[in-house]
Amino acid sequence: MPKKVKELSATEVRRLTHAVSKTTGKPYNALHSVGGVSGLLLQVTPSNAKSWIYRTQIAGKRRSIGLGAFPDVTLTQARDKARETRDKIAAGIDPVQEKQANRRALLAARLSTVTFADAMADYIDMKAKEFRNPRQRQQWENSLNTYAIPHIGKVPVREIELPHIKAVLDPIWHEKTETANRVRARMENILGWCAIHGYRSNENPAKWQGYLDEVYPSPEKIKKKGHFTALSVDAMPNFMAALKKRTGTSARALEFLILTAARTNEVIGDKRINKAGVTWQEIDLRQKIWTVPADRMKSGKGHRVPLSEAAVDLLKGMTPGDPDSLIFPGSKGGIPSNNFLTKLIERMDFKITTHGFRSTFKDWARENTAYRDEVSELALAHVNSDATRAAYARSELIDKRRLLMADWERFCSHGDKKQEGGKVISISEVGA
């Protein structure tokens, strides 16, 4: 007969410790029989963590079954669990497999109840770490809360099919095509993420290629073109002449924006997200270079802008400040409001947008000069994946861009006329 183990009391169990090697003196896990139920052991680690283990045999194989941690599971509870486990084995039930099956069922039940709203919140929380601009999160949430959540917010993602997606997109596909396609893409991303995490297994009903392209007309063919209203190239000299007559920081900021072909937030920042515009530390007047930091660029990469003589003179005429001081502050000295330049244009009685000046610059470069397209594209800090343009981008073409911006300044100030004392550059002379 096997030796009967003494039944330890709760006090004696609390006193049990880990083991120590007699040869090396190193501590290691100890297994103590506590009696009451054959095979019931208390495991004690060198960190004094204690847990219950029930050792037995199932179908001829030795198994160690965890019964929980001590003291969360008391001695009495551990003995009851061991007896329950022993009885299940005697009845032909494998407690380990039963526990795994219960766990799988619980997980399946949880997965089956994940709604689109739940998945959307989790996905955006994850994706927000990649967003360079906090407004991107707000844009995702606003569009989905407006158009998707009212229709599918409470629907479990495993049940979402084509009719659900159509309920979202049908009302807006023709009237708000660009918004509808953006909502579609975001739903596709979320449902794809759900599939990866096991929340659904069906085909993604929000994908375009090979699915919704058979349901809706192409957004490229039906969307209303929403180009920024731009000043015509021929009107640029007169506009610049009118602008130069105006005083105030907003007039100088707009003039600087035009001369550098920059975006609005690169010059004056974005007050909505507390992002400052150009500061003195970004300007190198000796080298005549403005270095726009990466966090203010749409591409996420720093951008060097060669400054024309007019741009340099404009900066020299501004009130100097500390390195981190704004060159074009708002009325109260901080970041200007987002309509800082727009209101100026309205006061000048022009129905154009600030961003449209970049289009004017591009049209001028394409129609009035012989500079290669890559030069003006780099001046606009446009990102292009084409291998040839990527090679140009690495070199930045600073010298050619400096010539381009000097010609742009000359055109803005004098039109097609030769600047007094200046050099006339033949189109054939302009570098490729």
Secondary structure as UniProt FT lines:
FT   HELIX           10..15
FT   STRAND          19..20
FT   TURN            22..24
FT   STRAND          27..28
FT   STRAND          30..33
FT   TURN            38..39
FT   STRAND          40..44
FT   TURN            46..47
FT   STRAND          50..58
FT   TURN            59..60
FT   STRAND          61..70
FT   TURN            71..72
FT   HELIX           75..90
FT   TURN            91..92
FT   HELIX           95..112
FT   HELIX           116..127
FT   TURN            128..130
FT   HELIX           134..147
FT   HELIX           149..152
FT   TURN            153..154
FT   HELIX           157..159
FT   HELIX           162..169
FT   TURN            170..175
FT   HELIX           177..196
FT   TURN            197..198
FT   TURN            205..206
FT   TURN            208..211
FT   HELIX           212..214
FT   HELIX           219..222
FT   HELIX           233..235
FT   HELIX           236..244
FT   HELIX           249..260
FT   HELIX           264..268
FT   STRAND          269..270
FT   HELIX           271..273
FT   STRAND          275..276
FT   HELIX           280..282
FT   STRAND          283..284
FT   TURN            285..288
FT   STRAND          289..292
FT   HELIX           294..296
FT   TURN            298..299
FT   STRAND          303..306
FT   HELIX           309..316
FT   TURN            323..324
FT   TURN            331..332
FT   TURN            338..339
FT   HELIX           340..347
FT   TURN            348..349
FT   HELIX           356..368
FT   HELIX           373..379
FT   TURN            380..381
FT   HELIX           387..395
FT   TURN            396..397
FT   HELIX           398..414
FT   TURN            415..416
FT   TURN            420..421
FT   HELIX           427..429
//
